[in-house]
Amino acid sequence: ATEVRLAARPQGWPTLDEFSIVDTDVPRPGPGQLLVRNLLISVDPYMRGRMSAAKSYVEPYEVGKVMQGGALGEVVESTVDSVRPGDVVLHGLGWRTHAVVDAKQVSKVDPDAAPLSAYLGVLGMTGLTAYAGLLDVAQFKEGDAVFVSGAAGAVGSVVGQLAKLKGAKRVIGSAGSDEKVRHLTEDLGFDTAFNYKQAPVTEQLMKAAPEGVDVYFDNVGGDHLEAAVEAANVHARFAICGMISTYNAAEPPPGPRNLFKIVGKRLTIRGFLVGDHAHLRERFLAEVAPLVKDGRLKHEETVVDGIRNAPQAFLDLLAGANTGKMLVRL
Ligand code: NDP
């Protein structure tokens, strides 16, 4: 078995030096436990937060210990009747080839209902984040103009497509390359998109949204949030999902300079965590799984092979090498 441990806490941008890859014995399951051979593991932006010691909504990873994260694997040994060898399960012990998990902590997935990778992306945590953030947090309604940042990523790509499918007047996305911008408009049905690296975000957004923005789904923060405040219509709603532009900052970055406009525009700005919206999971799956199955909602994945490449896959995710969900296949 092989596992990835946190070797040291990064300052600013992480590097490979902060990870160690260690070969171990295959662990043995105890009573009530399963031995799972992981097939796919997820790397996610929130893991950057867990590499730091700072107090947050999830526990920091411990230096010297194996890291954790979403994973999908095949059960090889079981000590319970409810889950059997050969079953495919979703669980929280990624960053390793073999995991011993409590049977109560896994959920079985149907490998015939959707491609396995979908359960870690469009039909999994990132898909639910998009669904809950757009519909519940931002209270999207038909006819809204929607702006989503990080639009070519796992969460953002679902936000934009869902908004479009549900009758948005206009869907605008931002992303970090011309190829991603092309992907958004040509493959995913966004009305328009821009490359935030080409020109100031406010300037590009004001052009892309001549009639303003009713819903902003924030994955990025910083200059994107400032631009969205600028472009917002009266009573616009912001779902604050993440602020990836700040995760590797060694010093707290400056805030948007135009926050006073929140008052005159009577904006609602709400942060959220997907974990608080677990009650929506069934509704989400009932609605989104058929859209995925018949191809109306597209999902891209960027898949890297091998546990030894997992740290690099994570660094590449932070740098924007992925389109759609970033996954590691074991
Ligand atoms: P993505 O698939 O979107 O991958 C991250 C992307 O962020 C990269 O591909 C890159 O794309 C973009 N990025 C990196 N640095 C910057 C920057 N400085 N400015 C703008 N974009 C940048 O990841 P996820 O879909 O998994 O996550 C998206 C966001 O949602 C993150 O902020 C994450 O923390 C948050 N999140 C929040 C959850 C919650 O419960 N609140 C749950 C899940 C995710 P590009 O090439 O376009 O720069």
Residues whose N, C-alpha, C, O or C-beta is under 5 A from the ligand:
A	BS01	NDP	D44 P45 Y46 T126 T129 G150 G153 A154 V155 G156 S174 A175 G176 S177 N219 V220 C241 G242 M243 I244 S245 F272 L273 V274 G275 L317 L318 A319 G320 A321 N322 G324 K325
